[in-house]
Amino acid sequence: MIGKLTGVVEMRGPDHVLLDVRGVGYIVHVSERTLMALPGRGEVAALYTELVVREDLMQLFGFPTLLEKEWHRVLTSVQGVGAKASLAILGALGPEGVSRAIALGDAAALRKAPGVGPKLALRIANELKDKAPALMAVVETAPASASRRDVADTALAPVAAPAPAPIPASNAVAEAMSALGNLGYSPSDAARAVAEAQATDPEAETPALIRAALRLLAPKG
């Protein structure tokens, strides 16, 4: 299984990129959002990958973060959502936007993705609503990066020392979810409140996000 590729961008297509990894070219299909964020030809890019094998076809799909790759896996578990539909959804909303849309049951947001109609959007929102809390609580690490020298050094080194484990970055959503869970709220209720609070103030730090979510969870009347 190919889980990650780091190589030089040789070509960019409308929905894919050709990565030269030490002389071997890999065609990796990516979302429009990821394609726009990738460096230009001759520069080095790193992508986490998912290999899809069919009887007559093998395709690699690439993602800038492990969180996006995990959302791709979850989205494609829904009947009617293939790899291309998943990339369209992630390209339109990003992994954070998908998290909010599903936590809030916002099928209309999912319909912003090309090719996703009302019925499919509603099915995604309904089937994945219980999986959104766990993914929202994931603390994302910075995307992998490399330079041309890194790639060359890797090619020359017969044995590479293991890289240290990445240190998780601060994540207000994950921290707010954890705090609400400690207060006794269910994962689904916490996810909906945090998603709604973050949609109102995307730049909110953890304390502000917790306060806003608690206001939304407070009994009405």
PyMOL commands that set and color helices and strands:
alter all, ss='L'
color gray80, all
select helices_A, chain A and resi 32-37+66-75+83-103+107-110+118-128+132-136+148-156+172-182+187-200+206-217
alter helices_A, ss='H'
color red, helices_A
select strands_A, chain A and resi 4-12+16-21+24-29+44-53+58-63
alter strands_A, ss='S'
color yellow, strands_A
deselect
rebuild
show_as cartoon
